[in-house]
Amino acid sequence: MRIMITGGGTGGHIFPGIAVAEAIEELSPDAEIFFMGRRGSIEERVVSGTGRRFVTVPSMGVIRGAVIRNVAVPFVVAAGCLKAVSALAMRRPDAAVGTGGFASLPSVVAARALGVPIVLLEQNSRPGLATKTLSRFAEVVHVTFVESERYLPRARRIEHSGNPVRRGFNELDRAAARRALGLGQEATVVMVVGGSRGARRLSLAVADAMPRLSAAGVEFVIQTAVEELEHVRRQAVSTGARAIVEVFFEEIARVYAACDIVVSRAGATTLAETAIVGRPAILVPYPHATDDHQMKNARSVGNAGAAVVIPDGEFTGDRLADTVEGLLRDRTRLTSMSSAARVLARPDAADRVAQDVLAVASRTRH
């Protein structure tokens, strides 16, 4: 049995694909899985790092306001579709899985053209353009949020399965994670993660908050963009803060295991990972996300009692320090937020999607 998985542009699209691949491999060890996406992309780097096969196809997304650049989009996507058709015709997959993002479009369109059955994943409360466009062709669309359904009127079948999370998040040891990272066993650890591209607003705010929070015994693990890396590291040194600052963490599950509070954007994959490890969150939704879907994601988590939501324009070092200090003074609230996060978790999401993919693929073979 051969299965193609595609999607990317950000880690929020590719990591669920890897989670599904892991689940398929457990359920059907003989399954052959390969990924398709852009050359030089985060998905190529991440997938290749797992040892799985990655086939490159041209792809390009629309950027708001970039009128001249966007003229090239249809031509690049068309070229990607042609290459994807050729690649799929050679490999003849039994099913195709699209996890969203512009990177998935050529490969899923090619699968449709070749009659390969399609399974789609939609992580966000408001589906992206790729999912809305392709949903009518899919055997099933797996969504994270119930409210996604009203945006997919042409979908044949919709399953509310949750967002697949990689296997490593189910095998966490807090003490071991802290030893591996060099963090204090009794310290309060704040994790700051801006998504696969980092987040300038979050990085600058945590740098400003370091003097107050480190004086209160807080330690930090910070994922930032390369542009802010040295600034945040210098601030940690100058304030004497105990902080690990990197552009990318290969073992991100270990970071979640070690932390007490997560400060992040509100991408659906980050929210799913935060929920499955049961960590309270301070969410700062990215204000330019399509259809403001990150704010919708964040409000869903905040309304459930698992997060404090702070609009991007209000997020400063002082606001972060005030919020963390307030939570540390109210341990009952922290415990309640942690419990609420676990209620939101869907640990069986990857297995549910994998079972559907294997069922679809089996029908193709017969």
Secondary structure, DSSP 8 states (H G I E B T S, - for coil): -EEEEE--SSHHHHHHHHHHHHHHHHH-TT-EEEEEE-TTSHHHHHHHHTT-EEEE-------TT-HHHHTTHHHHHHHHHHHHHHHHHHH--SEEEE--SGGGHHHHHHHHHTT--EEEEE-SSS--HHHHHHGGG-SEEEESSGGGGGG-TT-S-EEE------GGGGS--HHHHHHHHT--SSSEEEEEE--TT--HHHHHHHHHHHHHHHHTTEEEEEE--GGGHHHHHHHHHHHT--EEEES--TTHHHHHHH-SEEEE---HHHHHHHHHHT--EEE---TTSGGGHHHHHHHHHHHTTSEEE--GGG--HHHHHHHHHHHHH-HHHHHHHHHHHHHH--TTHHHHHHHHHHHHHHHHH-
